[in-house]
Amino acid sequence: MEVADLDDVMEIEHASFSLPWSRWMFEKELMDRKHSQFFVARSGDEIAGYIGFWLVLEEVHIVTIAVRSDYRRRGIGSILMLEALNEALRLGAERATLEVRVTNLPAQDLYKKLGFITVAIRKRFYSDTGEDAYVMWLYNLKSRIREIRKQVREMLREKEKEI
């Protein structure tokens, strides 16, 4: 992700979240490449989605992921997660974590397919609604990455069959 991508990113952000990040928040993250990594997925000239993570010691914290509504259910989120986890592994991460709304079943399904497990609930985590969040973890990233790659390839093959 580059600053030049932020107009499209902000459009997706506002369409995807009831409590969207500000442009300034994204700009700040893009200035800290030592701890923050943000990527976009493109379809031609259009940004189809994005993901961002923080690297804290040997843990990767997925802090945001979103896919443009007309690109959802096509495997973009899976590809973004795979690429983020690959990069995190390259940077020395051993495990990954994220929070997800308890009502966001499609996201939970994706994370579970990739091997994340729910380990805790953060009560009233989301300030806009007071909704709880599940805390999910993926342990042993190095040993899991081959299986994750395989699962993403299989998901994409299934999507191609649907088209």
C-alpha positions as CSV (number, residue, x, y, z in Angstrom):
1,M,0.0,0.0,0.0
2,E,1.2,3.5,-0.9
3,V,-0.2,6.9,0.0
4,A,-1.4,7.2,-3.6
5,D,-3.7,4.2,-2.8
6,L,-5.5,5.9,0.0
7,D,-8.4,7.4,-1.9
8,D,-9.5,3.9,-2.9
9,V,-8.6,2.4,0.5
10,M,-10.7,5.0,2.2
11,E,-13.7,4.3,0.0
12,I,-13.5,0.6,0.9
13,E,-12.9,1.4,4.5
14,H,-16.0,3.6,4.8
15,A,-18.1,1.0,3.0
16,S,-16.9,-1.9,5.2
17,F,-16.8,-0.6,8.7
18,S,-19.1,1.3,11.0
19,L,-16.1,2.7,12.8
20,P,-13.6,3.3,10.0
21,W,-10.0,4.3,10.3
22,S,-9.2,7.9,9.3
23,R,-6.9,8.7,6.4
24,W,-4.4,10.0,8.9
25,M,-4.3,6.6,10.7
26,F,-3.4,4.9,7.4
27,E,-0.8,7.6,6.6
28,K,0.8,7.1,10.0
29,E,1.0,3.3,9.5
30,L,2.5,3.8,6.1
31,M,5.3,5.9,7.6
32,D,6.3,3.1,10.1
33,R,7.4,0.3,7.8
34,K,9.5,-1.2,10.6
35,H,6.5,-2.3,12.6
36,S,3.6,-1.9,10.2
37,Q,3.0,-3.7,6.9
38,F,0.0,-2.8,4.7
39,F,-0.8,-4.4,1.3
40,V,-3.4,-3.9,-1.4
41,A,-4.9,-6.4,-3.8
42,R,-5.5,-5.1,-7.3
43,S,-7.8,-6.1,-10.1
44,G,-6.5,-4.2,-13.1
45,D,-6.2,-0.5,-12.0
46,E,-8.8,-1.0,-9.2
47,I,-7.9,-1.8,-5.6
48,A,-10.0,-4.8,-4.6
49,G,-9.0,-5.0,-1.0
50,Y,-6.3,-4.4,1.6
51,I,-4.8,-5.8,4.7
52,G,-2.5,-4.4,7.4
53,F,-0.6,-5.9,10.3
54,W,1.8,-4.9,13.1
55,L,4.8,-7.0,13.9
56,V,5.5,-7.1,17.6
57,L,8.5,-9.3,18.5
58,E,7.5,-12.6,17.0
59,E,3.8,-12.0,16.8
60,V,1.9,-10.6,13.9
61,H,-1.3,-8.6,14.8
62,I,-3.7,-8.4,11.9
63,V,-5.2,-5.0,12.5
64,T,-7.4,-4.5,9.4
65,I,-8.6,-6.4,6.3
66,A,-11.3,-5.4,3.9
67,V,-12.5,-6.3,0.4
68,R,-14.5,-4.0,-1.9
69,S,-18.1,-5.3,-1.8
70,D,-18.2,-6.3,-5.5
71,Y,-15.1,-8.5,-5.0
72,R,-16.2,-10.4,-2.0
73,R,-16.6,-14.1,-2.0
74,R,-13.9,-14.4,-4.7
75,G,-10.9,-15.4,-2.6
76,I,-9.4,-11.9,-2.3
77,G,-9.5,-12.0,1.5
78,S,-7.9,-15.4,1.5
79,I,-5.1,-14.2,-0.8
80,L,-4.6,-11.1,1.4
81,M,-4.3,-13.2,4.5
82,L,-1.9,-15.6,2.9
83,E,0.3,-12.8,1.6
84,A,0.3,-11.1,5.0
85,L,1.2,-14.3,6.8
86,N,3.9,-15.1,4.3
87,E,5.5,-11.7,4.8
88,A,5.1,-11.9,8.6
89,L,6.9,-15.3,8.6
90,R,9.6,-13.8,6.4
91,L,10.0,-11.0,9.0
92,G,10.3,-13.5,11.9
93,A,6.7,-14.0,13.1
94,E,5.9,-17.3,14.8
95,R,2.2,-16.7,15.5
96,A,-0.6,-14.4,14.4
97,T,-3.6,-12.9,16.2
98,L,-6.6,-10.7,15.4
99,E,-9.9,-9.6,16.8
100,V,-13.2,-10.1,15.0
101,R,-16.7,-9.0,15.8
102,V,-18.8,-11.9,17.2
103,T,-21.4,-11.2,14.5
104,N,-18.9,-11.3,11.6
105,L,-19.4,-14.9,10.6
106,P,-17.9,-14.7,7.1
107,A,-14.6,-13.4,8.5
108,Q,-14.6,-15.9,11.3
109,D,-15.2,-18.7,8.7
110,L,-12.2,-17.5,6.7
111,Y,-9.9,-17.3,9.7
112,K,-11.0,-20.7,11.0
113,K,-10.3,-22.2,7.5
114,L,-6.8,-20.8,7.7
115,G,-6.2,-22.4,11.1
116,F,-7.0,-19.6,13.6
117,I,-8.7,-20.6,16.8
118,T,-10.8,-18.6,19.1
119,V,-9.1,-18.2,22.5
120,A,-10.9,-15.4,24.3
121,I,-13.7,-12.8,24.1
122,R,-13.0,-9.1,24.6
123,K,-16.2,-7.7,26.1
124,R,-17.6,-4.5,24.5
125,F,-14.4,-4.2,22.4
126,Y,-16.0,-2.2,19.6
127,S,-16.8,1.3,20.9
128,D,-19.4,2.1,18.1
129,T,-21.8,-0.6,19.1
130,G,-20.4,-2.1,22.4
131,E,-20.1,-5.4,20.5
132,D,-17.8,-8.1,21.8
133,A,-14.8,-9.4,19.8
134,Y,-13.4,-12.8,19.6
135,V,-9.6,-13.0,20.0
136,M,-8.3,-15.5,17.5
137,W,-4.8,-16.9,17.3
138,L,-2.8,-18.9,14.7
139,Y,0.1,-20.7,16.4
140,N,3.1,-22.3,14.8
141,L,3.0,-20.2,11.7
142,K,6.1,-21.7,10.2
143,S,4.7,-25.3,10.4
144,R,1.2,-24.1,9.3
145,I,2.1,-21.9,6.3
146,R,2.4,-24.8,3.8
147,E,-1.1,-26.0,4.7
148,I,-2.5,-22.5,4.5
149,R,-1.0,-22.1,1.0
150,K,-2.7,-25.4,0.0
151,Q,-6.0,-24.3,1.4
152,V,-5.9,-21.0,-0.4
153,R,-5.1,-22.7,-3.7
154,E,-8.0,-25.1,-3.2
155,M,-10.4,-22.2,-2.3
156,L,-9.4,-20.4,-5.5
157,R,-9.9,-23.5,-7.6
158,E,-13.4,-23.8,-6.2
159,K,-14.1,-20.2,-7.0
160,E,-12.9,-20.7,-10.6
161,K,-15.4,-23.6,-10.9
162,E,-18.2,-21.3,-9.8
163,I,-17.4,-18.7,-12.5
